C-alpha cells in the first residue's frame, strides 16, 4: 500500500518550518534596544547641531565634548530678551528641581545671540541667577554666526524706539543632547516641566 500523508500533517509541518525560519528574526528583534518614547520632538540621527566653540562666562573655551557624560540642554537667547528667554530659563530651573539628585548629570547652556552687549560679566550675572549650575556661552561675531548656522537658529535684529535700541527675534526652543554628545531632542518653549524632566530621565537611563 502507498504511503498517504495526512492532510493534517502537511500544515503542521509548514507551521513548524515557518517557526524555525522565523526564530532567528524573533531573536534579533528581541535583542534590539527599545526605541525611546519621547514626549518632545525626537531629533535622533540629526545631521546638525553637532558642536560649538565658545567661551563660558568664566572665560574658559568650551565645546560639547567638555560636557560628555551629562545630558546637555542648549538654549539660544540674549540677556535683554523681554519674555521668552527668562521664561524658558526659569522653566529649565524648575526641571532641575524636579529631577532632584539626577540634575547633577544635566547641564544647561545658554548661548547668547547678542555678543555685542552680553559680555562675560553680564552673562555671569544673568544666567546663574536662574540656577547656579547654568552656564552662559558667548563668542565673537564669527563664532556666534557659526553656532547659529550649525544649530539652524533664526536670529534677526529689530530696531525699537526705546533705550534698548534693538531687540532680537529668534528661535525659542532648546536642543537636548544625550550623555554621548548626540543631538536627541528639540524642546519647544511651551513644553511642560514634567515632559522635559521625563525625557531627560529617559536619556540619563540609556
mmCIF file of the C-alpha atoms, coordinates in Angstrom:
data_MODEL
# 
_entry.id   MODEL 
# 
loop_
_atom_site.group_PDB 
_atom_site.id 
_atom_site.type_symbol 
_atom_site.label_atom_id 
_atom_site.label_alt_id 
_atom_site.label_comp_id 
_atom_site.label_asym_id 
_atom_site.label_entity_id 
_atom_site.label_seq_id 
_atom_site.pdbx_PDB_ins_code 
_atom_site.Cartn_x 
_atom_site.Cartn_y 
_atom_site.Cartn_z 
_atom_site.occupancy 
_atom_site.B_iso_or_equiv 
_atom_site.pdbx_formal_charge 
_atom_site.auth_seq_id 
_atom_site.auth_comp_id 
_atom_site.auth_asym_id 
_atom_site.auth_atom_id 
_atom_site.pdbx_PDB_model_num 
ATOM 1   C CA . UNK A 1 1   ? 0.000  0.000   0.000  1.00 0.00 ? 1   UNK A CA 1 
ATOM 2   C CA . UNK A 1 2   ? 1.336  3.505   -0.904 1.00 0.00 ? 2   UNK A CA 1 
ATOM 3   C CA . UNK A 1 3   ? 2.073  5.857   1.992  1.00 0.00 ? 3   UNK A CA 1 
ATOM 4   C CA . UNK A 1 4   ? -0.554 8.530   2.308  1.00 0.00 ? 4   UNK A CA 1 
ATOM 5   C CA . UNK A 1 5   ? 0.372  11.736  4.125  1.00 0.00 ? 5   UNK A CA 1 
ATOM 6   C CA . UNK A 1 6   ? -2.408 13.072  6.294  1.00 0.00 ? 6   UNK A CA 1 
ATOM 7   C CA . UNK A 1 7   ? -3.852 16.444  5.278  1.00 0.00 ? 7   UNK A CA 1 
ATOM 8   C CA . UNK A 1 8   ? -3.320 17.488  8.883  1.00 0.00 ? 8   UNK A CA 1 
ATOM 9   C CA . UNK A 1 9   ? 0.397  16.605  8.796  1.00 0.00 ? 9   UNK A CA 1 
ATOM 10  C CA . UNK A 1 10  ? 1.339  18.977  5.941  1.00 0.00 ? 10  UNK A CA 1 
ATOM 11  C CA . UNK A 1 11  ? 0.015  22.168  7.533  1.00 0.00 ? 11  UNK A CA 1 
ATOM 12  C CA . UNK A 1 12  ? 1.648  21.157  10.831 1.00 0.00 ? 12  UNK A CA 1 
ATOM 13  C CA . UNK A 1 13  ? 4.994  20.647  9.097  1.00 0.00 ? 13  UNK A CA 1 
ATOM 14  C CA . UNK A 1 14  ? 4.675  24.018  7.317  1.00 0.00 ? 14  UNK A CA 1 
ATOM 15  C CA . UNK A 1 15  ? 3.901  25.781  10.563 1.00 0.00 ? 15  UNK A CA 1 
ATOM 16  C CA . UNK A 1 16  ? 6.912  24.146  12.254 1.00 0.00 ? 16  UNK A CA 1 
ATOM 17  C CA . UNK A 1 17  ? 9.187  25.113  9.363  1.00 0.00 ? 17  UNK A CA 1 
ATOM 18  C CA . UNK A 1 18  ? 7.977  28.720  9.465  1.00 0.00 ? 18  UNK A CA 1 
ATOM 19  C CA . UNK A 1 19  ? 8.647  28.886  13.204 1.00 0.00 ? 19  UNK A CA 1 
ATOM 20  C CA . UNK A 1 20  ? 12.159 27.520  12.712 1.00 0.00 ? 20  UNK A CA 1 
ATOM 21  C CA . UNK A 1 21  ? 12.899 30.037  9.941  1.00 0.00 ? 21  UNK A CA 1 
ATOM 22  C CA . UNK A 1 22  ? 11.395 32.916  11.908 1.00 0.00 ? 22  UNK A CA 1 
ATOM 23  C CA . UNK A 1 23  ? 13.193 32.089  15.154 1.00 0.00 ? 23  UNK A CA 1 
ATOM 24  C CA . UNK A 1 24  ? 16.432 33.976  14.313 1.00 0.00 ? 24  UNK A CA 1 
ATOM 25  C CA . UNK A 1 25  ? 14.420 37.058  13.298 1.00 0.00 ? 25  UNK A CA 1 
ATOM 26  C CA . UNK A 1 26  ? 12.405 36.939  16.500 1.00 0.00 ? 26  UNK A CA 1 
ATOM 27  C CA . UNK A 1 27  ? 15.605 36.579  18.494 1.00 0.00 ? 27  UNK A CA 1 
ATOM 28  C CA . UNK A 1 28  ? 17.178 39.555  16.740 1.00 0.00 ? 28  UNK A CA 1 
ATOM 29  C CA . UNK A 1 29  ? 14.079 41.668  17.318 1.00 0.00 ? 29  UNK A CA 1 
ATOM 30  C CA . UNK A 1 30  ? 14.094 40.769  20.999 1.00 0.00 ? 30  UNK A CA 1 
ATOM 31  C CA . UNK A 1 31  ? 17.752 41.804  21.269 1.00 0.00 ? 31  UNK A CA 1 
ATOM 32  C CA . UNK A 1 32  ? 17.245 45.215  19.679 1.00 0.00 ? 32  UNK A CA 1 
ATOM 33  C CA . UNK A 1 33  ? 17.039 48.085  22.184 1.00 0.00 ? 33  UNK A CA 1 
ATOM 34  C CA . UNK A 1 34  ? 13.588 49.568  22.524 1.00 0.00 ? 34  UNK A CA 1 
ATOM 35  C CA . UNK A 1 35  ? 13.133 52.903  20.791 1.00 0.00 ? 35  UNK A CA 1 
ATOM 36  C CA . UNK A 1 36  ? 12.658 55.592  23.443 1.00 0.00 ? 36  UNK A CA 1 
ATOM 37  C CA . UNK A 1 37  ? 9.233  57.175  23.522 1.00 0.00 ? 37  UNK A CA 1 
ATOM 38  C CA . UNK A 1 38  ? 9.969  60.856  23.982 1.00 0.00 ? 38  UNK A CA 1 
ATOM 39  C CA . UNK A 1 39  ? 7.387  63.486  24.873 1.00 0.00 ? 39  UNK A CA 1 
ATOM 40  C CA . UNK A 1 40  ? 9.252  66.198  22.988 1.00 0.00 ? 40  UNK A CA 1 
ATOM 41  C CA . UNK A 1 41  ? 10.382 66.173  19.349 1.00 0.00 ? 41  UNK A CA 1 
ATOM 42  C CA . UNK A 1 42  ? 12.790 63.328  18.604 1.00 0.00 ? 42  UNK A CA 1 
ATOM 43  C CA . UNK A 1 43  ? 15.849 64.506  16.629 1.00 0.00 ? 43  UNK A CA 1 
ATOM 44  C CA . UNK A 1 44  ? 17.876 61.292  16.945 1.00 0.00 ? 44  UNK A CA 1 
ATOM 45  C CA . UNK A 1 45  ? 20.163 60.948  13.936 1.00 0.00 ? 45  UNK A CA 1 
ATOM 46  C CA . UNK A 1 46  ? 20.033 64.660  13.036 1.00 0.00 ? 46  UNK A CA 1 
ATOM 47  C CA . UNK A 1 47  ? 22.958 65.933  10.970 1.00 0.00 ? 47  UNK A CA 1 
ATOM 48  C CA . UNK A 1 48  ? 23.094 69.409  12.519 1.00 0.00 ? 48  UNK A CA 1 
ATOM 49  C CA . UNK A 1 49  ? 23.776 70.838  15.958 1.00 0.00 ? 49  UNK A CA 1 
ATOM 50  C CA . UNK A 1 50  ? 26.977 68.817  16.106 1.00 0.00 ? 50  UNK A CA 1 
ATOM 51  C CA . UNK A 1 51  ? 29.169 71.173  18.121 1.00 0.00 ? 51  UNK A CA 1 
ATOM 52  C CA . UNK A 1 52  ? 30.176 74.729  19.006 1.00 0.00 ? 52  UNK A CA 1 
ATOM 53  C CA . UNK A 1 53  ? 33.362 76.525  20.058 1.00 0.00 ? 53  UNK A CA 1 
ATOM 54  C CA . UNK A 1 54  ? 32.571 79.328  22.509 1.00 0.00 ? 54  UNK A CA 1 
ATOM 55  C CA . UNK A 1 55  ? 33.695 80.817  25.819 1.00 0.00 ? 55  UNK A CA 1 
ATOM 56  C CA . UNK A 1 56  ? 31.780 80.318  29.046 1.00 0.00 ? 56  UNK A CA 1 
ATOM 57  C CA . UNK A 1 57  ? 31.056 83.183  31.412 1.00 0.00 ? 57  UNK A CA 1 
ATOM 58  C CA . UNK A 1 58  ? 34.266 82.351  33.301 1.00 0.00 ? 58  UNK A CA 1 
ATOM 59  C CA . UNK A 1 59  ? 36.302 82.934  30.137 1.00 0.00 ? 59  UNK A CA 1 
ATOM 60  C CA . UNK A 1 60  ? 37.058 79.266  29.508 1.00 0.00 ? 60  UNK A CA 1 
ATOM 61  C CA . UNK A 1 61  ? 36.900 77.816  25.981 1.00 0.00 ? 61  UNK A CA 1 
ATOM 62  C CA . UNK A 1 62  ? 34.113 75.244  25.671 1.00 0.00 ? 62  UNK A CA 1 
ATOM 63  C CA . UNK A 1 63  ? 32.831 72.633  23.230 1.00 0.00 ? 63  UNK A CA 1 
ATOM 64  C CA . UNK A 1 64  ? 30.212 69.903  23.645 1.00 0.00 ? 64  UNK A CA 1 
ATOM 65  C CA . UNK A 1 65  ? 32.946 67.399  24.451 1.00 0.00 ? 65  UNK A CA 1 
ATOM 66  C CA . UNK A 1 66  ? 33.557 69.199  27.745 1.00 0.00 ? 66  UNK A CA 1 
ATOM 67  C CA . UNK A 1 67  ? 30.152 68.016  28.971 1.00 0.00 ? 67  UNK A CA 1 
ATOM 68  C CA . UNK A 1 68  ? 30.404 64.379  27.882 1.00 0.00 ? 68  UNK A CA 1 
ATOM 69  C CA . UNK A 1 69  ? 28.724 62.153  30.461 1.00 0.00 ? 69  UNK A CA 1 
ATOM 70  C CA . UNK A 1 70  ? 25.920 64.626  31.055 1.00 0.00 ? 70  UNK A CA 1 
ATOM 71  C CA . UNK A 1 71  ? 22.665 65.312  29.237 1.00 0.00 ? 71  UNK A CA 1 
ATOM 72  C CA . UNK A 1 72  ? 23.060 68.815  27.815 1.00 0.00 ? 72  UNK A CA 1 
ATOM 73  C CA . UNK A 1 73  ? 20.319 71.362  27.175 1.00 0.00 ? 73  UNK A CA 1 
ATOM 74  C CA . UNK A 1 74  ? 21.321 74.157  24.771 1.00 0.00 ? 74  UNK A CA 1 
ATOM 75  C CA . UNK A 1 75  ? 19.209 77.294  24.557 1.00 0.00 ? 75  UNK A CA 1 
ATOM 76  C CA . UNK A 1 76  ? 19.896 80.358  22.397 1.00 0.00 ? 76  UNK A CA 1 
ATOM 77  C CA . UNK A 1 77  ? 18.827 83.814  23.577 1.00 0.00 ? 77  UNK A CA 1 
ATOM 78  C CA . UNK A 1 78  ? 20.106 87.088  24.997 1.00 0.00 ? 78  UNK A CA 1 
ATOM 79  C CA . UNK A 1 79  ? 20.076 88.747  28.393 1.00 0.00 ? 79  UNK A CA 1 
ATOM 80  C CA . UNK A 1 80  ? 17.837 91.706  27.480 1.00 0.00 ? 80  UNK A CA 1 
ATOM 81  C CA . UNK A 1 81  ? 15.196 89.433  25.970 1.00 0.00 ? 81  UNK A CA 1 
ATOM 82  C CA . UNK A 1 82  ? 11.894 90.701  27.410 1.00 0.00 ? 82  UNK A CA 1 
ATOM 83  C CA . UNK A 1 83  ? 9.950  87.459  27.685 1.00 0.00 ? 83  UNK A CA 1 
ATOM 84  C CA . UNK A 1 84  ? 10.877 84.104  26.114 1.00 0.00 ? 84  UNK A CA 1 
ATOM 85  C CA . UNK A 1 85  ? 14.451 83.811  27.418 1.00 0.00 ? 85  UNK A CA 1 
ATOM 86  C CA . UNK A 1 86  ? 13.823 84.418  31.126 1.00 0.00 ? 86  UNK A CA 1 
ATOM 87  C CA . UNK A 1 87  ? 10.665 82.293  30.962 1.00 0.00 ? 87  UNK A CA 1 
ATOM 88  C CA . UNK A 1 88  ? 12.497 79.358  29.386 1.00 0.00 ? 88  UNK A CA 1 
ATOM 89  C CA . UNK A 1 89  ? 15.418 79.587  31.802 1.00 0.00 ? 89  UNK A CA 1 
ATOM 90  C CA . UNK A 1 90  ? 13.001 79.669  34.739 1.00 0.00 ? 90  UNK A CA 1 
ATOM 91  C CA . UNK A 1 91  ? 11.229 76.593  33.326 1.00 0.00 ? 91  UNK A CA 1 
ATOM 92  C CA . UNK A 1 92  ? 14.541 74.765  32.995 1.00 0.00 ? 92  UNK A CA 1 
ATOM 93  C CA . UNK A 1 93  ? 15.371 75.684  36.596 1.00 0.00 ? 93  UNK A CA 1 
ATOM 94  C CA . UNK A 1 94  ? 12.094 74.038  37.626 1.00 0.00 ? 94  UNK A CA 1 
ATOM 95  C CA . UNK A 1 95  ? 13.106 70.978  35.599 1.00 0.00 ? 95  UNK A CA 1 
ATOM 96  C CA . UNK A 1 96  ? 16.310 70.748  37.625 1.00 0.00 ? 96  UNK A CA 1 
ATOM 97  C CA . UNK A 1 97  ? 14.301 70.860  40.831 1.00 0.00 ? 97  UNK A CA 1 
ATOM 98  C CA . UNK A 1 98  ? 12.009 68.107  39.602 1.00 0.00 ? 98  UNK A CA 1 
ATOM 99  C CA . UNK A 1 99  ? 14.969 65.919  38.639 1.00 0.00 ? 99  UNK A CA 1 
ATOM 100 C CA . UNK A 1 100 ? 16.367 66.076  42.165 1.00 0.00 ? 100 UNK A CA 1 
ATOM 101 C CA . UNK A 1 101 ? 19.734 64.306  42.504 1.00 0.00 ? 101 UNK A CA 1 
ATOM 102 C CA . UNK A 1 102 ? 19.688 63.394  38.800 1.00 0.00 ? 102 UNK A CA 1 
ATOM 103 C CA . UNK A 1 103 ? 20.072 67.102  37.959 1.00 0.00 ? 103 UNK A CA 1 
ATOM 104 C CA . UNK A 1 104 ? 23.789 66.724  38.728 1.00 0.00 ? 104 UNK A CA 1 
ATOM 105 C CA . UNK A 1 105 ? 24.013 64.841  35.407 1.00 0.00 ? 105 UNK A CA 1 
ATOM 106 C CA . UNK A 1 106 ? 22.309 67.614  33.409 1.00 0.00 ? 106 UNK A CA 1 
ATOM 107 C CA . UNK A 1 107 ? 23.992 70.745  32.078 1.00 0.00 ? 107 UNK A CA 1 
ATOM 108 C CA . UNK A 1 108 ? 22.030 73.750  30.793 1.00 0.00 ? 108 UNK A CA 1 
ATOM 109 C CA . UNK A 1 109 ? 23.931 76.034  28.398 1.00 0.00 ? 109 UNK A CA 1 
ATOM 110 C CA . UNK A 1 110 ? 22.673 79.480  27.386 1.00 0.00 ? 110 UNK A CA 1 
ATOM 111 C CA . UNK A 1 111 ? 24.275 80.722  24.150 1.00 0.00 ? 111 UNK A CA 1 
ATOM 112 C CA . UNK A 1 112 ? 23.906 84.440  23.616 1.00 0.00 ? 112 UNK A CA 1 
ATOM 113 C CA . UNK A 1 113 ? 22.803 85.789  20.252 1.00 0.00 ? 113 UNK A CA 1 
ATOM 114 C CA . UNK A 1 114 ? 23.925 89.273  21.326 1.00 0.00 ? 114 UNK A CA 1 
ATOM 115 C CA . UNK A 1 115 ? 27.686 89.137  21.985 1.00 0.00 ? 115 UNK A CA 1 
ATOM 116 C CA . UNK A 1 116 ? 27.945 92.914  21.491 1.00 0.00 ? 116 UNK A CA 1 
ATOM 117 C CA . UNK A 1 117 ? 26.059 93.510  24.747 1.00 0.00 ? 117 UNK A CA 1 
ATOM 118 C CA . UNK A 1 118 ? 26.356 90.166  26.511 1.00 0.00 ? 118 UNK A CA 1 
ATOM 119 C CA . UNK A 1 119 ? 29.923 90.120  27.740 1.00 0.00 ? 119 UNK A CA 1 
ATOM 120 C CA . UNK A 1 120 ? 31.180 87.584  30.281 1.00 0.00 ? 120 UNK A CA 1 
ATOM 121 C CA . UNK A 1 121 ? 30.264 89.789  33.263 1.00 0.00 ? 121 UNK A CA 1 
ATOM 122 C CA . UNK A 1 122 ? 26.711 90.257  32.061 1.00 0.00 ? 122 UNK A CA 1 
ATOM 123 C CA . UNK A 1 123 ? 26.250 86.548  31.391 1.00 0.00 ? 123 UNK A CA 1 
ATOM 124 C CA . UNK A 1 124 ? 27.673 85.633  34.796 1.00 0.00 ? 124 UNK A CA 1 
ATOM 125 C CA . UNK A 1 125 ? 25.117 87.929  36.455 1.00 0.00 ? 125 UNK A CA 1 
ATOM 126 C CA . UNK A 1 126 ? 22.166 86.781  34.363 1.00 0.00 ? 126 UNK A CA 1 
ATOM 127 C CA . UNK A 1 127 ? 22.445 83.042  33.672 1.00 0.00 ? 127 UNK A CA 1 
ATOM 128 C CA . UNK A 1 128 ? 23.344 81.585  37.106 1.00 0.00 ? 128 UNK A CA 1 
ATOM 129 C CA . UNK A 1 129 ? 20.629 83.733  38.686 1.00 0.00 ? 129 UNK A CA 1 
ATOM 130 C CA . UNK A 1 130 ? 18.116 81.158  37.441 1.00 0.00 ? 130 UNK A CA 1 
ATOM 131 C CA . UNK A 1 131 ? 20.183 78.190  38.640 1.00 0.00 ? 131 UNK A CA 1 
ATOM 132 C CA . UNK A 1 132 ? 23.780 78.172  39.938 1.00 0.00 ? 132 UNK A CA 1 
ATOM 133 C CA . UNK A 1 133 ? 24.715 75.305  37.605 1.00 0.00 ? 133 UNK A CA 1 
ATOM 134 C CA . UNK A 1 134 ? 23.612 77.046  34.402 1.00 0.00 ? 134 UNK A CA 1 
ATOM 135 C CA . UNK A 1 135 ? 26.404 78.312  32.154 1.00 0.00 ? 135 UNK A CA 1 
ATOM 136 C CA . UNK A 1 136 ? 26.373 81.240  29.731 1.00 0.00 ? 136 UNK A CA 1 
ATOM 137 C CA . UNK A 1 137 ? 28.340 80.962  26.485 1.00 0.00 ? 137 UNK A CA 1 
ATOM 138 C CA . UNK A 1 138 ? 29.429 83.635  24.044 1.00 0.00 ? 138 UNK A CA 1 
ATOM 139 C CA . UNK A 1 139 ? 31.676 84.067  21.032 1.00 0.00 ? 139 UNK A CA 1 
ATOM 140 C CA . UNK A 1 140 ? 32.835 86.809  18.726 1.00 0.00 ? 140 UNK A CA 1 
ATOM 141 C CA . UNK A 1 141 ? 30.644 87.644  15.751 1.00 0.00 ? 141 UNK A CA 1 
ATOM 142 C CA . UNK A 1 142 ? 32.121 84.904  13.563 1.00 0.00 ? 142 UNK A CA 1 
ATOM 143 C CA . UNK A 1 143 ? 31.840 82.222  16.261 1.00 0.00 ? 143 UNK A CA 1 
ATOM 144 C CA . UNK A 1 144 ? 28.302 83.274  17.098 1.00 0.00 ? 144 UNK A CA 1 
ATOM 145 C CA . UNK A 1 145 ? 27.243 83.088  13.465 1.00 0.00 ? 145 UNK A CA 1 
ATOM 146 C CA . UNK A 1 146 ? 28.873 79.677  13.123 1.00 0.00 ? 146 UNK A CA 1 
ATOM 147 C CA . UNK A 1 147 ? 26.837 78.377  16.088 1.00 0.00 ? 147 UNK A CA 1 
ATOM 148 C CA . UNK A 1 148 ? 23.648 79.942  14.701 1.00 0.00 ? 148 UNK A CA 1 
ATOM 149 C CA . UNK A 1 149 ? 24.230 78.249  11.355 1.00 0.00 ? 149 UNK A CA 1 
ATOM 150 C CA . UNK A 1 150 ? 25.150 74.875  12.861 1.00 0.00 ? 150 UNK A CA 1 
ATOM 151 C CA . UNK A 1 151 ? 22.027 74.775  15.029 1.00 0.00 ? 151 UNK A CA 1 
ATOM 152 C CA . UNK A 1 152 ? 19.778 76.270  12.335 1.00 0.00 ? 152 UNK A CA 1 
ATOM 153 C CA . UNK A 1 153 ? 18.699 79.057  14.648 1.00 0.00 ? 153 UNK A CA 1 
ATOM 154 C CA . UNK A 1 154 ? 16.716 82.007  13.313 1.00 0.00 ? 154 UNK A CA 1 
ATOM 155 C CA . UNK A 1 155 ? 18.048 85.330  14.606 1.00 0.00 ? 155 UNK A CA 1 
ATOM 156 C CA . UNK A 1 156 ? 17.474 88.879  13.368 1.00 0.00 ? 156 UNK A CA 1 
ATOM 157 C CA . UNK A 1 157 ? 17.813 92.306  14.961 1.00 0.00 ? 157 UNK A CA 1 
ATOM 158 C CA . UNK A 1 158 ? 14.874 94.663  15.050 1.00 0.00 ? 158 UNK A CA 1 
ATOM 159 C CA . UNK A 1 159 ? 15.313 98.335  15.846 1.00 0.00 ? 159 UNK A CA 1 
ATOM 160 C CA . UNK A 1 160 ? 12.942 99.669  18.518 1.00 0.00 ? 160 UNK A CA 1 
ATOM 161 C CA . UNK A 1 161 ? 12.155 103.111 19.879 1.00 0.00 ? 161 UNK A CA 1 
ATOM 162 C CA . UNK A 1 162 ? 13.368 102.501 23.396 1.00 0.00 ? 162 UNK A CA 1 
ATOM 163 C CA . UNK A 1 163 ? 16.510 102.573 25.464 1.00 0.00 ? 163 UNK A CA 1 
ATOM 164 C CA . UNK A 1 164 ? 17.297 99.013  24.377 1.00 0.00 ? 164 UNK A CA 1 
ATOM 165 C CA . UNK A 1 165 ? 17.959 100.233 20.840 1.00 0.00 ? 165 UNK A CA 1 
ATOM 166 C CA . UNK A 1 166 ? 17.137 96.857  19.338 1.00 0.00 ? 166 UNK A CA 1 
ATOM 167 C CA . UNK A 1 167 ? 15.561 93.525  20.110 1.00 0.00 ? 167 UNK A CA 1 
ATOM 168 C CA . UNK A 1 168 ? 16.392 90.165  18.582 1.00 0.00 ? 168 UNK A CA 1 
ATOM 169 C CA . UNK A 1 169 ? 13.736 87.948  17.044 1.00 0.00 ? 169 UNK A CA 1 
ATOM 170 C CA . UNK A 1 170 ? 14.972 84.396  17.427 1.00 0.00 ? 170 UNK A CA 1 
ATOM 171 C CA . UNK A 1 171 ? 14.117 80.716  17.616 1.00 0.00 ? 171 UNK A CA 1 
ATOM 172 C CA . UNK A 1 172 ? 12.679 79.896  21.003 1.00 0.00 ? 172 UNK A CA 1 
ATOM 173 C CA . UNK A 1 173 ? 13.199 76.161  21.550 1.00 0.00 ? 173 UNK A CA 1 
ATOM 174 C CA . UNK A 1 174 ? 16.019 74.245  23.207 1.00 0.00 ? 174 UNK A CA 1 
ATOM 175 C CA . UNK A 1 175 ? 18.159 71.358  21.986 1.00 0.00 ? 175 UNK A CA 1 
ATOM 176 C CA . UNK A 1 176 ? 18.898 68.337  24.160 1.00 0.00 ? 176 UNK A CA 1 
ATOM 177 C CA . UNK A 1 177 ? 21.950 66.080  23.808 1.00 0.00 ? 177 UNK A CA 1 
ATOM 178 C CA . UNK A 1 178 ? 22.430 62.669  25.361 1.00 0.00 ? 178 UNK A CA 1 
ATOM 179 C CA . UNK A 1 179 ? 25.399 61.751  27.547 1.00 0.00 ? 179 UNK A CA 1 
ATOM 180 C CA . UNK A 1 180 ? 27.406 60.752  24.457 1.00 0.00 ? 180 UNK A CA 1 
ATOM 181 C CA . UNK A 1 181 ? 27.058 64.214  22.918 1.00 0.00 ? 181 UNK A CA 1 
ATOM 182 C CA . UNK A 1 182 ? 24.462 63.246  20.298 1.00 0.00 ? 182 UNK A CA 1 
ATOM 183 C CA . UNK A 1 183 ? 21.585 65.577  19.482 1.00 0.00 ? 183 UNK A CA 1 
ATOM 184 C CA . UNK A 1 184 ? 18.372 63.827  20.508 1.00 0.00 ? 184 UNK A CA 1 
ATOM 185 C CA . UNK A 1 185 ? 15.552 66.286  21.168 1.00 0.00 ? 185 UNK A CA 1 
ATOM 186 C CA . UNK A 1 186 ? 14.024 69.626  20.324 1.00 0.00 ? 186 UNK A CA 1 
ATOM 187 C CA . UNK A 1 187 ? 12.075 71.145  23.192 1.00 0.00 ? 187 UNK A CA 1 
ATOM 188 C CA . UNK A 1 188 ? 9.576  73.890  22.382 1.00 0.00 ? 188 UNK A CA 1 
ATOM 189 C CA . UNK A 1 189 ? 9.429  76.851  24.742 1.00 0.00 ? 189 UNK A CA 1 
ATOM 190 C CA . UNK A 1 190 ? 5.869  75.794  25.581 1.00 0.00 ? 190 UNK A CA 1 
ATOM 191 C CA . UNK A 1 191 ? 6.897  72.300  26.747 1.00 0.00 ? 191 UNK A CA 1 
ATOM 192 C CA . UNK A 1 192 ? 5.867  71.450  30.288 1.00 0.00 ? 192 UNK A CA 1 
ATOM 193 C CA . UNK A 1 193 ? 8.355  70.969  33.112 1.00 0.00 ? 193 UNK A CA 1 
ATOM 194 C CA . UNK A 1 194 ? 7.161  67.394  33.631 1.00 0.00 ? 194 UNK A CA 1 
ATOM 195 C CA . UNK A 1 195 ? 7.608  66.477  29.942 1.00 0.00 ? 195 UNK A CA 1 
ATOM 196 C CA . UNK A 1 196 ? 11.130 67.904  29.805 1.00 0.00 ? 196 UNK A CA 1 
ATOM 197 C CA . UNK A 1 197 ? 12.092 66.157  33.037 1.00 0.00 ? 197 UNK A CA 1 
ATOM 198 C CA . UNK A 1 198 ? 10.641 62.852  31.825 1.00 0.00 ? 198 UNK A CA 1 
ATOM 199 C CA . UNK A 1 199 ? 12.664 62.961  28.596 1.00 0.00 ? 199 UNK A CA 1 
ATOM 200 C CA . UNK A 1 200 ? 15.852 63.832  30.458 1.00 0.00 ? 200 UNK A CA 1 
ATOM 201 C CA . UNK A 1 201 ? 15.330 60.863  32.761 1.00 0.00 ? 201 UNK A CA 1 
ATOM 202 C CA . UNK A 1 202 ? 14.921 58.662  29.681 1.00 0.00 ? 202 UNK A CA 1 
ATOM 203 C CA . UNK A 1 203 ? 18.200 59.895  28.214 1.00 0.00 ? 203 UNK A CA 1 
ATOM 204 C CA . UNK A 1 204 ? 20.038 59.502  31.528 1.00 0.00 ? 204 UNK A CA 1 
ATOM 205 C CA . UNK A 1 205 ? 18.795 55.915  31.800 1.00 0.00 ? 205 UNK A CA 1 
ATOM 206 C CA . UNK A 1 206 ? 20.230 54.893  28.411 1.00 0.00 ? 206 UNK A CA 1 
# 
